[in-house]
């Protein structure tokens, strides 16, 4: 099954390609969604992960340019890349950050709100999940010890030493059952 937002990105990319626009995909190399999106858009797709990649793009001058985005990226990072693309290609067209998954956005906003209230952040999610990794990174950037774990069995109790308040979040595709198991596991130590 494919998420409807991801399917929308595929269709946008296909539409741009059919109109002979150079298609740029903002995303992370090797991520399953990126690989799938690149495979669904005919022709060359230029992958950019950061502003340096934007500066290194080698596209024909004067050609039509469009971009699409991986749905599970950081809204802030994506905005910066979109801004760099617009500076480099003033006539570029694309969706702004509307294609970022709402579940991803909501989780990132929630982490930003709680980081001043917690001592440790635990994020349930796969290690190859962009949005799970980004949640952990937001905690780390704010100076909170932050850990990405597959499930409750990966919890290292040493991480909780001296912590009074533990924040728990999860990547957009992490099953709720895994979060509940982690919460139950944490309650057993209270």
Rosetta blueprint (number, residue, H / E / L):
1 X L
2 X L
3 X L
4 X H
5 X H
6 X H
7 X H
8 X H
9 X H
10 X H
11 X H
12 X H
13 X H
14 X H
15 X H
16 X H
17 X H
18 X H
19 X L
20 X L
21 X L
22 X E
23 X E
24 X E
25 X E
26 X E
27 X L
28 X L
29 X L
30 X L
31 X L
32 X H
33 X H
34 X H
35 X H
36 X H
37 X H
38 X H
39 X H
40 X H
41 X L
42 X L
43 X L
44 X L
45 X E
46 X E
47 X E
48 X E
49 X L
50 X L
51 X H
52 X H
53 X H
54 X H
55 X H
56 X L
57 X L
58 X L
59 X L
60 X L
61 X L
62 X L
63 X L
64 X L
65 X E
66 X E
67 X E
68 X E
69 X E
70 X L
71 X L
72 X L
73 X L
74 X L
75 X H
76 X H
77 X H
78 X H
79 X H
80 X H
81 X H
82 X H
83 X H
84 X H
85 X H
86 X H
87 X H
88 X H
89 X L
90 X L
91 X L
92 X L
93 X E
94 X L
95 X L
96 X L
97 X L
98 X L
99 X L
100 X L
101 X L
102 X H
103 X H
104 X H
105 X H
106 X H
107 X H
108 X H
109 X H
110 X H
111 X H
112 X H
113 X H
114 X H
115 X H
116 X H
117 X H
118 X L
119 X L
120 X E
121 X E
122 X E
123 X E
124 X E
125 X L
126 X L
127 X L
128 X L
129 X L
130 X H
131 X H
132 X H
133 X H
134 X H
135 X H
136 X H
137 X H
138 X H
139 X H
140 X H
141 X H
142 X L
143 X L
144 X L
145 X E
146 X E
147 X E
148 X E
149 X E
150 X L
151 X L
152 X H
153 X H
154 X H
155 X L
156 X L
157 X H
158 X H
159 X H
160 X H
161 X L
162 X L
163 X L
164 X L
165 X L
166 X E
167 X E
168 X E
169 X E
170 X E
171 X L
172 X L
173 X L
174 X L
175 X L
176 X H
177 X H
178 X H
179 X H
180 X H
181 X H
182 X H
183 X H
184 X H
185 X H
186 X H
187 X H
188 X L
189 X L
190 X L
